[in-house]
Structures are given as C-alpha cells and as structure tokens.
Amino acid sequence: MNIIVCVKHVPDIEDPMLVEKGAVTFLNNKPRMVINSLDLLAIEEAMRIKEGMKRGQVTLISLGASSSEESLRKGLAMGVEEAILLCDPGFDNSDGYATALALAKKISAIPHDLVLCGRRADDTQAGVVGAYLAQMLGLSLVQGVINVAVNDEGKTLTVHRKLERGTREVVACSLPALLTVEAGINTPRYLSVPGILKARKKAIAKYDSKELGLSSDEVGPSGSKSKVIRISPPKPKMKGLIIPDGKLSPAERLKMIAGGGLVPRKSNMLEGEPRKVASQLLQFFKQNRIL
Amino acid sequence: MSQYKGVWVLIERRDDELKDGALELVGEGRRIADKLKENLVALTPGNVSAEQARLLSQHGAQRILTAECPAPIRDSLEISCHVFSEIIKAHDPEIVLSVHTINGADLACRIAANLGAGLITACDRIDVNEENLLVAAKLIYSGKATATYVCPQARPQMATVNLDALELKRPKPGASAEVISLQIKGIPETIGTQTMDFLPGNPRAIDLTEAEIVVAGGRGLGSASNFKLIEELADLLRGSVGATRWAVDAKWLPHDRQIGLTGKTVSPRLYFGCGLSGASQHTMGMKNSKVIVAINKDKHAPIFEIADLGVVGDLFEVIPELVKQLREEEL
C-alpha cells in the first residue's frame, strides 16, 4: 500500500508567546519549531499499516519554509523512505485551501492508496486541509480517526471515528481514501540513534510553485479563500457563569459589563438536612440540563 | 456577487431531535441576517415536526428547508455533504453557518471543499463588517491568541461556531416560518464510506478528558472501598470517576483517573468533587469545567471558592441520599 502523510512544521505551542502589535511574538525571540503533534501520529499510523501489510511505501509531504525539513527528517528517522518539501516564498500566507491545492498537485503525481493528515494543526487549529485535499484528489474521506484496520489485503479499511462522550462510529471505507487522525490513535515510537543518523543523509526532494504548475494567483494570499485581518490577545477566560437574571442590582450589572463580563464565581452554598440537600442538588442538575 | 443572498444555518439532528445548539445557532444567524437585512433559512435533513418548526421560527428562521431522506443518509456525512451542497448550489446563500460539533465541523469542511468556499472553524464570535462581509474570530495557538478572518471573494462565506459561544435567545412568540420540503438530488451512486455501527462510550472506561460528567473523590473518602459510593453516583449521572493525587497515591484508583497538575486536565459539563479540599494542584486540572459542584465538611475548603454550588456536609450522608433520589427519578 502506498501511503502519503501530510506534515506541518509548526511553532511549539508550549513556548511562551504573547500578542503584540497585531502579531504573535515568542518570548525567546524565535519560536521553537516542531512537527504538528497529530501529524506525528499520522506518520506512526502509516508505518504501522505498512509494517502490518509487509509491503508498500510511506512518503511524507510538507508545504512550508525550508526549515520544515526538520519535521520531515523526524519522520525519516522513524523509518519513512521518502520525503518531499513544497517550498516557495510564494506559498507564504496560504490558507487551508491554497495549501491543499499545492499538496494535491504533487500528490496526484505520485501513486497513492491512502493519504493521512492530522485532524488539525496546533497553530491555526482550522482542520480544513484534509477535506479540501480529499475533494481535490477525489478520495473517500473519514475524519477524526482513532483506529484503523486494513481488510481484504488492503482493498478496504474499517476505521473508528471519535465522537462526543467517548462514542465511536465504525466506518467502512473503500480505497483510495484520505483519513484525518485524532489524538489517541497511537503512541509514536522512540527514535533510534541509527535511524536519526540515517535520516540525516537522506535527500529531500524540493519543488517550487512553478515546478508544480501553479500560477502566482493560485498560491499564497491570492490563491486563498480566507484571510486573517487581525490578531489580538485572547479574551480573558470567563471565570464564572454570567447570570442573566434581573435580580442583580444595576450597579452589579454595570460592574459585570465594565469588567468584560467577568464575575467571580458566586457559589451558592447548601447546608442542612441530607435529604433536603440531596433534593436541591437534583433540582440543580435538572436546571443545568445535566439529567 | 449580487446573486448570493440570505443567511443559512445548518441544523443537525440526531434521532429526529434537534441537537444541542440548534436553536442558539438560529438566534445567532438571525442577528447576522438582521445586520445584512437578509432572510434567515434553516436547512435540515428529514421532515421537521410542527413543534420543531415552531421552535425554529420563534428563534428567527423565516424559511425552513427540509430534505426528506432515509436515516442512513442522515448518518452518512458523505451523502449529507452531497445533498446539502446541491441545495446550497441551487440557492446561492451569502453565508452558511453551523455549530462546531464534531459532525457539524466535519460536514462544514466537506461542504466548503465541495463548493470551493472559504470556511472558518471553531469561531467564538461572528459579526458583519462595514463591507457586509462575515467576520469570524477564533482562538489560535491553543488559546493564546485570537485571529479574526474574512472570506473576501469565495461564496458562500462559511463558519462553524463553538457551542460554548452560543446562547439561547428569547423566542418571539407568534413567528411562523414557511416550511419547504425539497426533492433530494445529487446522491452519488457509489460512495466510498459507510457507517457500520455506533459504539457507545462506557463512561467507566473512556478517557477522563472525553468525559462530559466527572465525579471526583479525594482524601475525605477515607478508603478505597468508599469509592464505590462515588462510582455509584457517577453511574447514575452517566459520568466518569476521577480522583485527586492523594487518592491515587493511596492506590484507591489508578493513575489514569488522576485530575490535576500531574494528572489529566478536564473540562466537563459537570464536575462534582466529593471529599476533596481543592488544592491548587488539583483545581488546575478542573477549573475550566462548565459547572462545578463540591461537597466538603469544611466550609472554608478552597474548592468552594470556584464552585457554582457548594454543599457543606458529610458526604456519607448526602451522597447516599442523592443516589437514592436519583434512583427514584429513574423509575
């Protein structure tokens, strides 16, 4: 089975950062760049499928600055055979659509039975590339996958999708297909020193927009469907529930508004006879649609 | 671009019921439509009941489009995408909104891809700017910044809105929308994916981070066997059991049940803490829960500072009574 894994090189979201003058700045000057956490799981899953079938090839593809090589080499160190980097200054500020278009151009030129992506990227948290890409390549799509089983010598897949409350949807999926993987699908392997050394020497093929046959209005901002108009600090997290009732005094309500809607959590306290307290709890659960 | 008209909301349903957030989304769509002086259309699979139509209209829908289709179609995101995309193509709405649930987001991605539209997912705020474009703000970098987007050219402009960011508005009595039942076109003859089954999550086994209701216990429980009480309560609430570090260190529960600094971070709909004081190492892992209830003997326990409802009392008296009343409720 020929598997292609899409990889994004992203700033480490654990790094301290803040919003200044409409841009995200990292406190230690340069963000530490890492492989997108769900993409790492996608690589691991691809390797497990390939190893389970004892045949096939895994190819990594990334779109980004030349530093994205680091993330690709991490995958190579896990035992992946080949990696491709789509790298062009024109790709800067591409949205999910423009990114998917460039990826689709290259992937359509490589034999593929299965394409794996992370469900979303840690930085933009959009989660749209997989769907655009599946549409462009004409692949079946299953998103939020947490388990993959290969049937009939690799003709079909049975996958589990993660739904709310721990529910799983079992989906039969024909190939070729694109799966976006969700956290919990596997635990990625440790890198071996020989693997890391071997990965260092491997060549990574690079392509620019011209080589992919993309015109300048198909890449970057002009090829994008969406555009960022502003980066701002996140709204402070609401500490308590805003109680939208008129019982509060006007002064208190004003305070709420002036404070950006923040009110300290006002606890109601119950005390007394267990039977009465329990029935008040029951009432509270009903009010909050918990029962 | 003048052929694009109207604000549409995609209404998810499960077993013929409106899903959580449906009416809230209609209200939000109404607000956007009012700003644009446009109509608000609700699109939903399957026939709506008179009651559902009434609710949707009273929250602001002027037209309800239903696509009568058998249940397997409603379950399949692939077919839903084709059906909805064909309807959207035939009517050219300006804006299409849905709730950012797992399936709502998945379907929105598919439709955006099918139509070549722009989509902003997981928005916390949507609005309209002076150019009458949909403006959508969402958290990026795992909540460390907010990014605001527009889709200047592509139509429809699409966004999925977080459930938490939506609120139920007051219904307008007397409003009634016209209900139009549509013929389904565009169901592909061969499809690549098929839903085989749904496996319900067992609250006792699922990961704590996936649990919607968590009942947690601490030192105040006194022994491992007393955790049975917590488990009983959790089962009745269809929730999962969590614990403080102290309880895990005492081997009352396994480590995967630990909430807090060295355990898991949870943000369930209900967190119910029993016999725990609320040390900051623990509250770090649960303070973003939607509703916090706590029971403790000590009325000065720090957990009460962040609780929405605190019970000062003996958990060995209150919880068995609560369990008894929940049981009676079930009958």
Interface residues (C-beta under 8 A of the other chain):
Chain A: P11 I13 M17 L18 V19 V24 D95 G96 Y97 D122 D123 T124 Q125 A126 G127 V128 G130 A131 Y132 A134 Q135 M136 L139 S140 L141 V142 Q143 G144 T158 H160 K162 L163 E164 R165 G166 T167 R168 E169 V170 V171 A172 C173 S174 A177 G184 S224 K225 S226 K227 V228 I229 R230 I231 S232 P233 P234 K235 K237 G240 L241 R265 S267 N268 M269 L270 E271 G272 P274 R275 V277 A278 S279 L281 L282 F284 F285 N288 I290 L291
Chain B: E78 T101 I102 N103 A105 D106 C109 R110 A112 A113 N114 G116 A117 G118 L119 I120 T121 A122 D124 V135 A137 K138 L139 I140 Y141 S142 G143 K144 A145 T146 A147 T148 Y149 V150 C151 P152 Q153 A154 I191 G192 T193 Q194 T195 M196 D197 F198 L199 P200 G201 N202 P203 A205 I206 D207 E210 A211 E212 I213 L237 R269 L270 N288 V291 I292 V293 K299 F304 E305 I306 A307 D308 L309 G310 V311 V312 G313 D314 E317 V318 E321 L322 K324 Q325 L326 E329
